[in-house]
Amino acid sequence: SQQGEEDPQALSIQEGENATMNCSYKTSINNLQWYRQNSGRGLVHLILIRSNEREKHSGRLRVTLDTSKKSSSLLITASRAADTASYFCATDSMDSSYKLIFGSGTRLLVRP
Amino acid sequence: KAGVTQTPRYLIKTRGQQVTLSCSPISGHRSVSWYQQTPGQGLQFLFEYFSETQRNKGNFPGRFSGRQFSNSRSEMNVSTLELGDSALYLCASGPTEQGNTEAFFGQGTRLTVV
């Protein structure tokens, strides 16, 4: 079963605008990760934030984590057409394994 | 360093047949996980292997099985295929013994059951 929901399910913006995606999860976590998937291909890792961190940046990406609300957000600034993809959050399973529990994903379309 | 390699990329099988998918992790990685992705259920964890041992298992029927070899390459097998097994199967490798870092995914094998 999936960990939680992502919001919105789909997002369409103009190139240059910012895109914000939200993720909610249900159980305690050690870390939360964001992945990107282009058109039914493999997943590309974007960023990992640990449960004791509140915010993390990587290039045009900014991730926040609120463990009290069991939620995270991914902000992509100055979006480009190449950012068009599906974005998934994934939480770990609190054991010493690589089992990831994925959200339902947000489909982002960046219009040129 | 080569990435995670999954073969074949595409596969068409008939109901009732069995199928074997292969995954070669990044060199040095000892963890291999498998996921099923469908439009209806999203991304779901199948199982994880570490050093040839199944370390974790998702909620899938016994028709889904896997194994890992001493060189860390992994295979998953699905027997008695059903139409609902049509999906993108993704494999991921992990660099540490504890799953507290990013996982690296392959391009997937798209299985179509007719």
Backbone of each chain as ProteinMPNN parsed JSONL, in Angstrom:
{"seq_chain_A": "SQQGEEDPQALSIQEGENATMNCSYKTSINNLQWYRQNSGRGLVHLILIRSNEREKHSGRLRVTLDTSKKSSSLLITASRAADTASYFCATDSMDSSYKLIFGSGTRLLVRP", "coords_chain_A": {"N_chain_A": [[0.85, -1.186, 0.0], [0.324, 2.352, -0.472], [2.173, 5.034, 1.0], [1.131, 7.576, 1.315], [-0.525, 10.538, 0.172], [0.001, 12.657, -2.667], [-0.039, 16.049, -3.541], [-0.625, 18.715, -5.728], [-2.395, 16.291, -7.835], [-1.901, 16.737, -10.463], [-0.168, 19.29, -12.233], [0.103, 22.26, -14.007], [2.186, 24.588, -15.402], [3.726, 27.7, -16.455], [6.803, 28.068, -18.187], [9.513, 29.208, -16.235], [8.03, 29.881, -14.044], [7.394, 29.014, -10.563], [7.119, 25.757, -9.108], [5.228, 23.938, -6.833], [4.977, 21.076, -4.899], [3.249, 18.837, -2.787], [3.478, 16.443, -0.14], [2.119, 13.919, 1.821], [2.461, 11.717, 4.593], [2.14, 8.653, 6.525], [3.327, 7.241, 8.67], [6.013, 7.069, 11.162], [9.278, 8.208, 10.239], [12.674, 7.765, 9.027], [13.899, 9.103, 7.0], [13.032, 11.121, 4.123], [12.508, 11.047, 0.693], [12.75, 12.52, -2.565], [11.832, 11.78, -5.871], [12.18, 11.826, -9.435], [10.392, 11.058, -12.408], [10.545, 10.432, -15.756], [8.192, 10.117, -18.152], [7.292, 7.267, -17.77], [9.696, 5.972, -17.388], [12.79, 5.117, -15.682], [13.355, 5.94, -12.187], [14.684, 8.962, -10.99], [16.823, 10.074, -8.539], [16.306, 12.909, -6.517], [16.553, 14.405, -4.077], [17.306, 13.953, -0.621], [15.97, 14.125, 2.588], [16.497, 14.185, 6.028], [14.889, 13.035, 9.028], [15.484, 14.732, 11.116], [15.968, 17.115, 9.957], [14.814, 20.22, 8.643], [14.697, 21.697, 6.348], [16.002, 21.633, 3.045], [18.287, 22.295, 0.394], [18.931, 22.03, -3.108], [20.436, 23.05, -5.806], [18.006, 24.268, -7.954], [16.044, 23.23, -6.415], [14.033, 22.992, -3.5], [13.378, 21.552, -0.483], [11.116, 20.896, 2.108], [10.407, 19.654, 5.388], [8.037, 18.574, 7.65], [7.724, 16.99, 10.406], [5.897, 16.849, 12.443], [3.486, 17.31, 11.268], [3.57, 15.342, 9.46], [4.364, 15.763, 6.761], [5.677, 16.93, 3.616], [7.236, 19.195, 1.336], [8.034, 19.975, -2.046], [9.745, 22.32, -3.807], [10.231, 23.669, -6.933], [12.131, 26.0, -8.435], [12.018, 28.634, -10.888], [11.117, 27.154, -13.24], [11.681, 24.825, -15.952], [11.081, 23.635, -19.3], [12.163, 21.125, -19.45], [11.774, 20.137, -16.945], [9.395, 18.887, -16.925], [7.668, 16.135, -15.862], [6.913, 13.279, -13.758], [6.647, 13.484, -10.251], [7.7, 12.012, -7.277], [7.311, 11.379, -3.828], [9.047, 9.564, -1.301], [9.173, 7.455, 1.473], [11.192, 5.971, 4.021], [11.221, 2.681, 5.542], [11.763, 2.456, 8.205], [13.301, 0.342, 8.992], [16.324, -1.574, 8.677], [16.62, -1.537, 5.798], [16.229, -1.126, 2.227], [13.636, -0.641, 1.619], [11.241, 1.318, 0.183], [8.512, 3.515, 0.534], [6.196, 4.758, -1.511], [4.617, 7.832, -2.5], [1.651, 8.907, -4.272], [2.297, 10.497, -6.401], [2.948, 13.463, -8.402], [2.036, 14.898, -11.409], [3.817, 16.939, -13.397], [3.598, 19.553, -15.686], [5.405, 21.636, -17.662], [4.991, 24.392, -19.492], [6.342, 25.665, -22.487]], "CA_chain_A": [[0.0, 0.0, 0.0], [1.111, 3.559, -0.554], [2.347, 5.74, 2.264], [0.237, 8.715, 1.443], [-0.964, 11.208, -1.022], [0.679, 13.852, -3.102], [-0.988, 17.082, -3.897], [-1.772, 18.204, -6.48], [-2.13, 15.122, -8.681], [-1.348, 17.263, -11.702], [0.155, 20.704, -12.145], [0.543, 22.816, -15.279], [2.674, 25.948, -15.2], [4.494, 28.291, -17.537], [8.248, 28.087, -17.971], [9.946, 30.344, -15.447], [7.269, 29.924, -12.79], [7.76, 28.035, -9.544], [6.184, 24.647, -8.927], [5.239, 23.383, -5.477], [4.272, 19.808, -4.732], [3.155, 18.45, -1.384], [3.429, 15.004, 0.121], [1.791, 13.56, 3.206], [2.746, 10.319, 4.891], [1.324, 8.195, 7.65], [4.052, 6.65, 9.796], [7.287, 7.691, 11.488], [10.279, 7.994, 9.205], [14.054, 8.193, 9.222], [14.162, 10.096, 5.968], [12.068, 11.237, 3.035], [13.226, 11.329, -0.546], [11.982, 12.893, -3.744], [12.311, 11.218, -7.117], [11.538, 12.283, -10.669], [10.244, 10.014, -13.412], [10.176, 10.933, -17.071], [7.418, 9.326, -19.094], [7.313, 5.824, -17.601], [11.044, 5.417, -17.354], [13.281, 4.895, -14.336], [13.275, 7.038, -11.22], [15.925, 9.685, -10.74], [16.827, 10.642, -7.192], [16.49, 14.362, -6.491], [17.026, 14.93, -2.803], [16.94, 13.203, 0.586], [15.955, 14.95, 3.796], [16.399, 13.317, 7.187], [13.798, 13.42, 9.927], [15.904, 15.819, 12.011], [16.169, 18.311, 9.146], [13.55, 20.896, 8.326], [14.753, 22.251, 5.005], [17.213, 21.293, 2.32], [18.319, 22.876, -0.939], [19.836, 21.464, -4.089], [20.206, 23.785, -7.046], [16.703, 24.934, -8.004], [15.113, 22.467, -5.582], [13.984, 23.251, -2.061], [12.492, 20.588, 0.173], [10.851, 21.101, 3.538], [9.847, 18.497, 6.075], [7.377, 18.86, 8.923], [7.408, 15.667, 10.96], [4.716, 16.932, 13.316], [2.324, 17.208, 10.375], [3.842, 14.249, 8.544], [4.226, 16.292, 5.41], [6.857, 17.491, 2.982], [6.944, 19.891, 0.09], [9.122, 20.148, -2.998], [9.624, 23.54, -4.598], [11.151, 23.823, -8.065], [12.095, 27.401, -8.818], [12.377, 28.973, -12.27], [10.949, 25.869, -13.927], [12.049, 24.706, -17.366], [10.311, 22.596, -19.993], [12.802, 19.842, -19.139], [11.306, 19.674, -15.629], [8.162, 18.132, -17.139], [7.885, 14.765, -15.38], [6.167, 12.956, -12.541], [7.487, 13.611, -9.068], [7.236, 11.127, -6.211], [7.999, 11.338, -2.546], [9.191, 8.197, -0.814], [9.668, 7.381, 2.836], [11.816, 4.69, 4.36], [10.342, 1.816, 6.326], [12.24, 2.43, 9.595], [14.14, -0.819, 9.292], [17.614, -1.453, 7.986], [16.504, -2.034, 4.431], [15.969, -0.101, 1.24], [12.221, -0.597, 1.273], [10.7, 2.667, 0.087], [7.06, 3.595, 0.408], [6.014, 5.894, -2.399], [3.362, 8.535, -2.643], [0.935, 8.68, -5.525], [2.952, 11.261, -7.454], [2.411, 14.668, -9.024], [2.451, 15.055, -12.814], [4.119, 18.342, -13.66], [3.78, 19.954, -17.075], [5.93, 22.989, -17.785], [4.717, 24.845, -20.862], [7.388, 26.608, -22.937]], "C_chain_A": [[0.89, 1.242, 0.0], [1.124, 4.267, 0.785], [1.341, 6.865, 2.391], [-0.071, 9.318, 0.11], [-0.048, 12.361, -1.375], [-0.342, 14.797, -3.689], [-0.225, 18.236, -4.553], [-1.425, 16.944, -7.266], [-1.503, 15.556, -9.987], [-1.183, 18.763, -11.579], [0.676, 21.166, -13.491], [0.95, 24.257, -15.065], [3.436, 26.411, -16.425], [5.974, 28.225, -17.179], [8.637, 29.361, -17.219], [9.206, 30.47, -14.123], [7.819, 28.888, -11.818], [6.69, 26.957, -9.443], [6.339, 24.102, -7.518], [4.377, 22.13, -5.423], [4.325, 19.408, -3.263], [2.976, 16.955, -1.24], [3.051, 14.805, 1.579], [2.066, 12.077, 3.398], [2.126, 9.943, 6.22], [2.119, 7.738, 8.871], [5.343, 7.414, 10.074], [8.324, 7.317, 10.437], [11.674, 8.328, 9.711], [14.408, 9.272, 8.216], [13.055, 10.086, 4.929], [12.847, 11.654, 1.8], [12.24, 11.765, -1.62], [12.669, 12.336, -4.982], [11.539, 11.823, -8.273], [11.485, 11.112, -11.644], [9.774, 10.65, -14.713], [9.444, 9.845, -17.836], [7.603, 7.816, -18.958], [8.681, 5.189, -17.654], [11.479, 5.25, -15.902], [13.154, 6.136, -13.468], [14.657, 7.649, -11.021], [15.838, 10.337, -9.372], [17.114, 12.131, -7.247], [17.136, 14.816, -5.189], [16.521, 14.045, -1.668], [17.0, 14.151, 1.763], [15.711, 14.024, 4.975], [15.365, 13.875, 8.163], [14.178, 14.538, 10.884], [16.234, 17.115, 11.246], [14.815, 18.914, 8.798], [13.528, 21.406, 6.897], [16.074, 21.854, 4.362], [17.133, 21.869, 0.912], [19.28, 22.087, -1.816], [19.553, 22.139, -5.414], [18.891, 24.547, -7.009], [15.649, 24.235, -7.151], [15.208, 22.897, -4.122], [12.958, 22.294, -1.475], [12.332, 20.977, 1.625], [10.223, 19.838, 4.1], [9.273, 18.937, 7.407], [6.926, 17.525, 9.513], [6.194, 15.705, 11.874], [3.438, 16.817, 12.499], [2.458, 16.044, 9.404], [3.649, 14.708, 7.095], [5.546, 16.868, 4.93], [6.418, 18.241, 1.736], [8.215, 19.997, -0.74], [8.825, 21.387, -3.821], [10.677, 23.516, -5.692], [11.041, 25.264, -8.517], [12.507, 27.563, -10.283], [12.295, 27.742, -13.167], [11.292, 25.97, -15.415], [11.199, 23.611, -17.991], [10.858, 21.208, -19.66], [12.407, 19.303, -17.762], [9.996, 18.895, -15.744], [8.398, 16.662, -16.831], [6.875, 14.493, -14.273], [7.124, 12.973, -11.365], [6.864, 12.8, -7.933], [8.015, 11.38, -4.927], [8.046, 9.891, -2.083], [9.753, 8.245, 0.596], [10.285, 6.015, 3.083], [10.891, 3.935, 5.304], [10.824, 1.629, 7.762], [12.951, 1.133, 9.98], [15.429, -0.679, 8.491], [17.549, -2.041, 6.588], [16.246, -0.856, 3.509], [14.503, -0.085, 0.804], [11.743, 0.843, 1.315], [9.197, 2.59, -0.098], [6.761, 4.883, -0.327], [4.643, 6.531, -2.264], [2.797, 8.314, -4.028], [1.485, 9.511, -6.682], [2.198, 12.491, -7.916], [2.944, 14.749, -10.438], [2.604, 16.539, -13.09], [4.319, 18.56, -15.156], [4.262, 21.397, -17.077], [5.816, 23.394, -19.241], [5.775, 25.855, -21.279], [6.8, 27.987, -23.255]], "O_chain_A": [[2.048, 1.194, 0.414], [0.209, 4.12, 1.595], [0.766, 7.077, 3.459], [0.098, 8.697, -0.939], [0.592, 12.961, -0.511], [-1.359, 14.392, -4.251], [0.755, 18.702, -3.973], [-0.253, 16.578, -7.345], [-0.677, 14.844, -10.558], [-1.966, 19.43, -10.902], [1.578, 20.551, -14.06], [0.149, 25.067, -14.598], [3.75, 25.623, -17.317], [6.345, 28.315, -16.009], [8.152, 30.449, -17.527], [9.704, 31.095, -13.187], [8.598, 28.01, -12.189], [5.507, 27.215, -9.664], [7.452, 23.837, -7.066], [3.218, 22.125, -5.838], [5.331, 19.621, -2.587], [2.4, 16.292, -2.102], [3.606, 15.454, 2.466], [1.918, 11.282, 2.47], [1.643, 10.803, 6.956], [1.628, 7.84, 9.995], [5.722, 8.301, 9.309], [8.256, 6.251, 9.826], [11.843, 9.065, 10.683], [15.119, 10.227, 8.529], [12.247, 9.159, 4.867], [13.733, 12.507, 1.863], [11.058, 11.422, -1.584], [13.889, 12.401, -5.131], [10.403, 12.273, -8.12], [12.398, 10.288, -11.703], [8.74, 11.318, -14.759], [10.003, 8.788, -18.13], [8.02, 7.153, -19.908], [8.81, 3.997, -17.935], [10.646, 5.242, -14.997], [12.882, 7.233, -13.955], [15.658, 6.943, -10.899], [14.891, 11.068, -9.083], [18.039, 12.572, -7.929], [18.142, 15.525, -5.199], [15.44, 13.462, -1.753], [17.968, 14.896, 1.921], [14.82, 13.175, 4.93], [15.02, 15.056, 8.111], [13.303, 15.223, 11.413], [16.72, 18.083, 11.831], [13.812, 18.212, 8.677], [12.46, 21.534, 6.297], [17.108, 21.75, 5.021], [16.061, 21.927, 0.31], [20.287, 21.553, -1.352], [18.555, 21.843, -6.071], [18.681, 25.382, -6.129], [14.481, 24.622, -7.172], [16.291, 23.131, -3.585], [11.813, 22.239, -1.923], [13.3, 21.344, 2.292], [9.593, 19.061, 3.382], [9.949, 19.597, 8.197], [5.871, 17.002, 9.155], [5.529, 14.685, 12.058], [2.431, 16.292, 12.974], [1.551, 15.789, 8.611], [2.883, 14.125, 6.328], [6.411, 17.242, 5.722], [5.368, 17.96, 1.158], [9.321, 20.094, -0.207], [7.775, 21.487, -4.456], [11.867, 23.362, -5.419], [9.972, 25.705, -8.938], [13.24, 26.743, -10.836], [13.286, 27.34, -13.777], [11.205, 27.031, -16.034], [10.66, 22.757, -17.286], [10.107, 20.235, -19.597], [12.674, 18.143, -17.45], [9.538, 18.306, -14.764], [9.232, 16.016, -17.465], [6.087, 15.363, -13.901], [8.268, 12.532, -11.471], [5.666, 12.891, -7.667], [9.231, 11.57, -4.951], [7.181, 9.09, -2.437], [10.695, 8.986, 0.876], [9.937, 5.032, 2.429], [9.906, 4.481, 5.8], [10.345, 0.737, 8.463], [13.172, 0.866, 11.161], [15.577, 0.26, 7.709], [18.325, -2.931, 6.237], [16.067, 0.274, 3.963], [14.176, 0.431, -0.265], [11.826, 1.508, 2.348], [8.681, 1.715, -0.794], [7.039, 5.973, 0.174], [3.651, 5.869, -1.958], [3.391, 7.621, -4.855], [1.159, 9.241, -7.838], [0.972, 12.556, -7.832], [4.153, 14.679, -10.658], [1.638, 17.298, -13.025], [5.093, 17.858, -15.806], [3.589, 22.279, -16.545], [6.462, 22.814, -20.114], [6.08, 26.787, -20.535], [7.533, 28.896, -23.645]]}, "seq_chain_B": "KAGVTQTPRYLIKTRGQQVTLSCSPISGHRSVSWYQQTPGQGLQFLFEYFSETQRNKGNFPGRFSGRQFSNSRSEMNVSTLELGDSALYLCASGPTEQGNTEAFFGQGTRLTVV", "coords_chain_B": {"N_chain_B": [[31.138, 5.09, -13.656], [28.982, 2.42, -14.263], [25.403, 2.499, -14.469], [22.392, 1.204, -12.919], [21.334, -1.712, -14.43], [18.733, -3.05, -16.27], [17.265, -5.889, -17.686], [15.027, -7.765, -19.83], [14.198, -4.711, -21.651], [11.625, -4.479, -22.61], [8.802, -6.633, -22.685], [6.608, -9.126, -23.791], [4.157, -11.286, -22.761], [2.137, -14.251, -22.482], [-0.911, -14.938, -20.778], [-0.675, -17.11, -17.995], [1.862, -17.976, -18.563], [5.339, -17.899, -17.462], [7.782, -15.531, -16.258], [11.057, -14.117, -16.264], [12.928, -11.567, -14.91], [15.8, -9.444, -15.064], [18.343, -7.843, -13.117], [21.104, -5.798, -12.832], [23.058, -4.446, -10.404], [24.624, -1.303, -9.456], [28.14, -1.34, -9.522], [29.611, -2.697, -6.666], [27.468, -2.216, -5.025], [25.371, -3.862, -2.736], [22.756, -4.201, -2.167], [19.641, -4.914, -3.591], [16.554, -3.9, -4.732], [13.139, -4.458, -5.663], [10.399, -3.126, -7.507], [6.971, -2.679, -8.365], [5.17, -0.932, -10.781], [2.104, 0.386, -11.506], [-0.686, 1.941, -13.207], [-2.954, 1.972, -11.579], [-2.274, 1.14, -8.934], [0.073, 2.421, -8.383], [3.475, 2.884, -7.301], [4.818, 0.065, -5.933], [6.406, -1.804, -3.418], [8.194, -4.763, -3.902], [10.238, -6.75, -3.088], [13.367, -6.954, -1.26], [16.795, -7.638, -1.58], [19.777, -8.441, 0.082], [23.119, -9.09, 0.083], [22.614, -11.706, -0.955], [20.472, -12.556, 0.537], [17.002, -12.454, 1.266], [15.751, -9.585, 2.501], [13.56, -8.056, 3.042], [10.08, -7.967, 2.362], [7.338, -7.295, 0.248], [3.743, -6.968, -0.026], [2.797, -9.151, -1.852], [1.544, -11.835, -3.918], [2.628, -15.326, -3.733], [3.407, -15.978, -6.26], [5.204, -14.217, -7.148], [8.594, -14.015, -7.033], [12.056, -13.903, -6.051], [15.635, -13.678, -6.393], [19.082, -13.41, -5.41], [22.342, -13.219, -6.622], [25.795, -14.174, -6.002], [27.342, -12.168, -7.088], [25.842, -9.986, -6.725], [23.934, -9.443, -8.643], [20.504, -9.617, -9.537], [17.502, -11.473, -9.897], [14.04, -11.499, -10.752], [11.119, -13.429, -10.631], [8.044, -14.186, -12.119], [5.391, -16.266, -11.88], [2.792, -18.12, -13.579], [1.373, -16.032, -15.05], [-0.803, -13.218, -14.87], [-3.295, -11.015, -16.285], [-3.301, -8.68, -14.82], [-0.72, -8.419, -13.995], [0.642, -6.934, -15.741], [2.837, -4.327, -16.062], [5.243, -1.782, -15.129], [8.318, -2.816, -14.133], [10.573, -2.056, -11.729], [13.936, -1.855, -10.69], [16.167, -1.288, -8.02], [19.294, -0.248, -6.719], [21.296, -0.208, -3.756], [23.792, 1.5, -1.844], [24.718, 1.087, 0.782], [24.807, -0.881, 3.826], [22.782, -0.334, 5.608], [19.629, 0.959, 4.88], [19.683, 3.881, 4.499], [20.196, 5.789, 2.677], [20.115, 7.288, -0.618], [18.423, 5.457, -3.181], [19.302, 3.86, -6.218], [17.891, 3.788, -9.324], [17.049, 1.558, -12.031], [16.145, 1.597, -15.577], [13.915, 0.14, -15.904], [11.714, -2.643, -16.652], [9.281, -3.157, -18.958], [6.49, -4.984, -18.73], [4.104, -6.697, -20.53], [1.156, -8.432, -20.347], [-0.741, -10.613, -22.196]], "CA_chain_B": [[30.512, 3.9, -13.092], [27.742, 2.101, -14.95], [24.224, 2.565, -13.62], [21.642, -0.032, -12.733], [20.924, -2.226, -15.732], [17.635, -4.023, -16.239], [16.984, -6.546, -18.969], [14.971, -6.927, -21.024], [13.471, -3.461, -21.453], [10.219, -4.726, -22.925], [8.491, -8.061, -22.711], [5.196, -9.467, -23.95], [3.939, -12.674, -22.393], [0.746, -14.699, -22.493], [-1.453, -15.393, -19.477], [-0.309, -18.473, -17.61], [3.306, -18.182, -18.711], [6.172, -17.312, -16.417], [8.756, -14.589, -16.792], [12.194, -13.798, -15.407], [13.527, -10.263, -15.184], [17.137, -9.385, -14.513], [18.813, -6.537, -12.673], [22.509, -5.715, -12.419], [23.205, -3.201, -9.638], [25.87, -0.549, -9.589], [29.264, -2.092, -8.978], [29.87, -2.44, -5.255], [26.209, -2.196, -4.261], [24.953, -5.219, -2.376], [21.303, -4.24, -1.989], [18.795, -4.778, -4.775], [15.118, -3.904, -4.433], [12.252, -4.518, -6.828], [9.131, -2.422, -7.368], [6.008, -2.778, -9.456], [4.452, 0.316, -10.984], [0.912, 0.306, -12.349], [-1.49, 3.168, -13.108], [-3.942, 1.894, -10.521], [-1.687, 0.947, -7.599], [1.278, 3.221, -8.207], [4.742, 2.189, -7.069], [4.703, -0.809, -4.774], [7.603, -2.571, -3.093], [8.063, -6.222, -4.021], [11.169, -7.347, -2.134], [14.736, -6.462, -1.261], [17.831, -8.603, -1.286], [21.069, -7.916, 0.494], [24.092, -10.195, 0.209], [21.972, -12.967, -1.345], [19.383, -12.892, 1.459], [15.847, -11.572, 1.183], [15.737, -8.834, 3.757], [12.258, -7.456, 3.238], [9.154, -8.452, 1.347], [6.086, -6.577, 0.174], [2.516, -7.74, 0.056], [2.479, -9.716, -3.156], [1.354, -13.293, -3.827], [3.808, -16.165, -3.865], [3.82, -16.107, -7.676], [6.327, -13.288, -7.322], [9.75, -14.461, -6.251], [13.31, -13.325, -6.514], [16.865, -14.193, -5.817], [20.249, -12.585, -5.668], [23.536, -14.041, -6.805], [26.971, -13.729, -5.235], [27.869, -10.934, -7.682], [24.79, -9.007, -6.408], [22.882, -9.405, -9.666], [19.258, -10.174, -9.011], [16.424, -11.824, -10.823], [12.729, -11.742, -10.179], [10.337, -14.34, -11.434], [6.602, -14.187, -11.904], [4.836, -17.472, -12.488], [1.351, -18.119, -13.869], [1.088, -14.617, -15.273], [-2.177, -12.733, -14.994], [-3.355, -9.737, -16.996], [-2.999, -7.618, -13.86], [0.725, -8.319, -13.751], [1.19, -5.963, -16.695], [3.346, -3.218, -15.256], [6.659, -1.447, -15.236], [9.037, -3.37, -12.994], [11.777, -1.265, -11.491], [14.889, -2.384, -9.74], [17.001, -0.239, -7.452], [20.407, -0.742, -5.917], [21.651, 0.643, -2.64], [25.225, 1.395, -1.586], [25.124, 0.813, 2.16], [24.097, -1.991, 4.445], [21.541, 0.222, 6.136], [18.941, 1.699, 3.82], [19.475, 5.265, 4.907], [20.661, 6.698, 1.635], [19.325, 7.209, -1.833], [18.461, 4.247, -3.992], [19.555, 4.173, -7.625], [16.958, 2.968, -10.09], [17.239, 1.251, -13.431], [15.142, 2.132, -16.487], [12.705, -0.656, -15.8], [11.259, -3.598, -17.655], [7.83, -3.045, -19.145], [5.9, -6.294, -18.998], [2.715, -6.708, -20.98], [0.585, -9.781, -20.351], [-1.907, -10.627, -23.098]], "C_chain_B": [[29.205, 3.647, -13.819], [26.593, 2.142, -13.953], [23.596, 1.201, -13.447], [21.098, -0.471, -14.089], [19.839, -3.272, -15.579], [17.427, -4.592, -17.638], [15.877, -7.563, -18.796], [14.245, -5.616, -20.728], [11.973, -3.642, -21.671], [9.993, -6.229, -23.076], [6.992, -8.229, -22.899], [5.049, -10.954, -23.685], [2.439, -12.969, -22.434], [0.338, -15.134, -21.095], [-1.064, -16.841, -19.215], [1.173, -18.763, -17.756], [4.037, -17.655, -17.491], [7.213, -16.416, -17.072], [9.861, -14.359, -15.769], [12.799, -12.481, -15.86], [14.866, -10.18, -14.468], [17.533, -7.959, -14.15], [20.271, -6.639, -12.243], [22.712, -4.399, -11.694], [24.498, -2.483, -9.988], [26.977, -1.341, -8.912], [29.532, -1.699, -7.53], [28.619, -2.383, -4.398], [25.766, -3.615, -3.978], [23.452, -5.34, -2.158], [20.617, -4.066, -3.335], [17.341, -4.892, -4.341], [14.339, -3.936, -5.734], [10.935, -3.829, -6.505], [8.269, -2.689, -8.602], [5.286, -1.441, -9.567], [3.302, 0.109, -11.963], [0.121, 1.6, -12.207], [-2.447, 3.137, -11.914], [-3.358, 1.862, -9.116], [-0.443, 1.772, -7.355], [2.511, 2.352, -8.033], [4.638, 1.368, -5.798], [5.951, -1.677, -4.635], [7.305, -4.057, -3.196], [8.934, -6.938, -2.999], [12.535, -6.702, -2.284], [15.677, -7.592, -0.9], [19.105, -7.871, -0.902], [21.987, -9.099, 0.743], [23.41, -11.546, 0.087], [20.818, -13.384, -0.433], [18.219, -11.928, 1.267], [15.68, -10.887, 2.53], [14.361, -8.252, 4.062], [11.351, -7.88, 2.087], [7.876, -7.64, 1.404], [4.908, -7.532, 0.173], [2.068, -8.216, -1.32], [2.325, -11.231, -3.021], [2.639, -14.053, -4.105], [4.258, -16.382, -5.298], [5.018, -15.205, -7.993], [7.474, -13.761, -6.424], [11.014, -13.824, -6.817], [14.484, -14.06, -5.933], [18.006, -13.243, -6.158], [21.466, -13.494, -5.712], [24.725, -13.428, -6.055], [27.588, -12.456, -5.826], [26.875, -9.777, -7.537], [23.745, -8.85, -7.491], [21.646, -10.101, -9.123], [18.31, -10.506, -10.149], [15.119, -11.873, -10.066], [11.931, -12.572, -11.172], [8.86, -14.177, -11.093], [6.051, -15.413, -12.627], [3.334, -17.295, -12.717], [0.846, -16.68, -14.048], [-0.4, -14.344, -15.434], [-2.142, -11.39, -15.712], [-2.945, -8.582, -16.09], [-1.535, -7.487, -13.52], [1.397, -7.386, -14.751], [1.584, -4.71, -15.936], [4.753, -2.874, -15.693], [7.323, -1.975, -13.977], [10.386, -2.658, -12.881], [12.654, -1.937, -10.451], [15.749, -1.221, -9.267], [18.15, -0.87, -6.673], [20.783, 0.287, -4.862], [23.081, 0.41, -2.209], [25.63, 0.985, -0.176], [24.325, -0.355, 2.726], [22.769, -1.517, 5.033], [20.907, 1.122, 5.085], [18.666, 3.133, 4.173], [20.014, 6.265, 3.908], [19.782, 6.533, 0.408], [19.482, 5.843, -2.482], [18.603, 4.668, -5.448], [18.733, 3.207, -8.489], [17.423, 2.711, -11.519], [16.105, 1.823, -14.263], [13.863, 1.305, -16.509], [12.519, -1.646, -16.933], [9.751, -3.457, -17.76], [7.288, -4.389, -19.591], [4.443, -6.12, -19.403], [2.249, -8.147, -21.026], [-0.698, -9.75, -21.19], [-2.646, -11.962, -23.005]], "O_chain_B": [[28.4, 4.564, -13.976], [26.765, 1.864, -12.766], [24.189, 0.176, -13.783], [20.476, 0.315, -14.803], [20.0, -4.254, -14.855], [17.417, -3.865, -18.631], [15.774, -8.178, -17.735], [13.724, -5.448, -19.626], [11.157, -3.024, -20.987], [10.863, -6.976, -23.526], [6.199, -7.553, -22.244], [5.724, -11.778, -24.301], [1.603, -12.066, -22.423], [1.157, -15.639, -20.327], [-1.12, -17.685, -20.11], [1.687, -19.695, -17.138], [3.441, -17.047, -16.603], [7.491, -16.523, -18.266], [9.626, -14.401, -14.562], [13.136, -12.301, -17.03], [15.05, -10.767, -13.402], [17.111, -6.997, -14.793], [20.627, -7.461, -11.398], [22.558, -3.336, -12.296], [25.344, -2.999, -10.719], [26.77, -1.939, -7.857], [29.664, -0.517, -7.209], [28.699, -2.49, -3.174], [25.779, -4.47, -4.864], [22.931, -6.441, -1.985], [20.968, -3.183, -4.117], [16.948, -5.85, -3.674], [14.823, -3.493, -6.776], [10.419, -3.928, -5.392], [8.767, -2.893, -9.71], [4.843, -0.884, -8.563], [3.511, -0.295, -13.107], [0.242, 2.287, -11.193], [-2.714, 4.175, -11.308], [-3.896, 2.493, -8.206], [0.052, 1.821, -6.229], [2.583, 1.235, -8.546], [4.401, 1.906, -4.716], [6.473, -2.209, -5.616], [6.313, -4.55, -2.66], [8.423, -7.654, -2.139], [12.829, -6.017, -3.263], [15.388, -8.402, -0.019], [19.46, -6.84, -1.473], [21.665, -9.997, 1.521], [23.604, -12.427, 0.925], [20.247, -14.46, -0.616], [18.425, -10.723, 1.12], [15.493, -11.536, 3.559], [14.041, -7.986, 5.221], [11.817, -8.12, 0.973], [7.383, -7.329, 2.489], [5.061, -8.741, 0.348], [1.079, -7.732, -1.87], [2.904, -11.84, -2.122], [3.605, -13.506, -4.638], [5.347, -16.901, -5.542], [5.736, -15.412, -8.971], [7.32, -13.884, -5.209], [11.019, -13.282, -7.922], [14.34, -14.947, -5.092], [17.91, -12.405, -7.054], [21.587, -14.428, -4.919], [24.651, -12.309, -5.546], [28.291, -11.736, -5.118], [27.045, -8.722, -8.149], [22.743, -8.171, -7.268], [21.739, -11.053, -8.348], [18.332, -9.888, -11.213], [15.08, -12.239, -8.891], [12.061, -12.425, -12.387], [8.485, -14.048, -9.928], [6.229, -15.568, -13.835], [2.698, -16.427, -12.119], [0.005, -16.196, -13.29], [-1.142, -15.117, -16.04], [-1.113, -10.714, -15.749], [-2.317, -7.622, -16.538], [-1.139, -6.547, -12.831], [2.583, -7.082, -14.623], [0.761, -4.105, -15.248], [5.367, -3.566, -16.504], [6.927, -1.614, -12.868], [11.205, -2.663, -13.8], [12.173, -2.507, -9.471], [16.023, -0.288, -10.022], [17.98, -1.913, -6.041], [20.609, 1.491, -5.052], [23.551, -0.727, -2.198], [26.771, 0.576, 0.041], [23.303, -0.758, 2.171], [21.761, -2.22, 4.961], [21.584, 1.951, 4.476], [17.512, 3.562, 4.149], [20.257, 7.428, 4.232], [18.835, 5.747, 0.397], [20.508, 5.176, -2.355], [18.085, 5.706, -5.858], [18.866, 1.987, -8.393], [18.099, 3.539, -12.129], [15.201, 2.462, -13.725], [12.851, 1.727, -17.068], [13.087, -1.505, -18.016], [9.031, -3.618, -16.775], [7.588, -4.868, -20.685], [3.658, -5.479, -18.705], [2.876, -8.988, -21.67], [-1.611, -8.967, -20.927], [-3.65, -12.161, -23.688]]}, "name": "protein", "num_of_chains": 2, "seq": "SQQGEEDPQALSIQEGENATMNCSYKTSINNLQWYRQNSGRGLVHLILIRSNEREKHSGRLRVTLDTSKKSSSLLITASRAADTASYFCATDSMDSSYKLIFGSGTRLLVRPKAGVTQTPRYLIKTRGQQVTLSCSPISGHRSVSWYQQTPGQGLQFLFEYFSETQRNKGNFPGRFSGRQFSNSRSEMNVSTLELGDSALYLCASGPTEQGNTEAFFGQGTRLTVV"}
